[in-house]
């Protein structure tokens, strides 16, 4: 789905909206309309997230098992996406410990839970078709 690195930014803003910019890139925008990060493709076709200065935050690649991995700007794997036995997408840290789990709720929205099953927030569509991450009030 969308990059988890932006979760850290969500502490400063309740909601993050993901929309397309004029070039067709996905941008993450905070509640005040400020662009937090931009998703692009690098010269190898990998998905990258960049900050406002053009610095790479993280890059998505695939490991030898076909799992999506995220590398920092030094090429070190920081997260790996896998599927659990229920088919939910899980995100593991570089030590193989589950950090986050994406699940579908009864309304078809994607929820984000921490490793203990506590709701962090929900990804929903707004009236314009943009994906909005609504942070849980907990």
Secondary structure as GFF3:
##gff-version 3
##sequence-region A 1 138
A	DSSP	three_ten_helix	4	7	.	.	.	ID=ss1
A	DSSP	three_ten_helix	9	11	.	.	.	ID=ss2
A	DSSP	beta_strand	15	20	.	.	.	ID=ss3
A	DSSP	beta_strand	26	29	.	.	.	ID=ss4
A	DSSP	beta_strand	35	41	.	.	.	ID=ss5
A	DSSP	beta_strand	47	50	.	.	.	ID=ss6
A	DSSP	beta_strand	56	62	.	.	.	ID=ss7
A	DSSP	beta_strand	68	71	.	.	.	ID=ss8
A	DSSP	beta_strand	77	83	.	.	.	ID=ss9
A	DSSP	beta_strand	89	93	.	.	.	ID=ss10
A	DSSP	beta_strand	98	104	.	.	.	ID=ss11
A	DSSP	beta_strand	110	114	.	.	.	ID=ss12
A	DSSP	beta_strand	119	125	.	.	.	ID=ss13
A	DSSP	beta_strand	131	135	.	.	.	ID=ss14
###
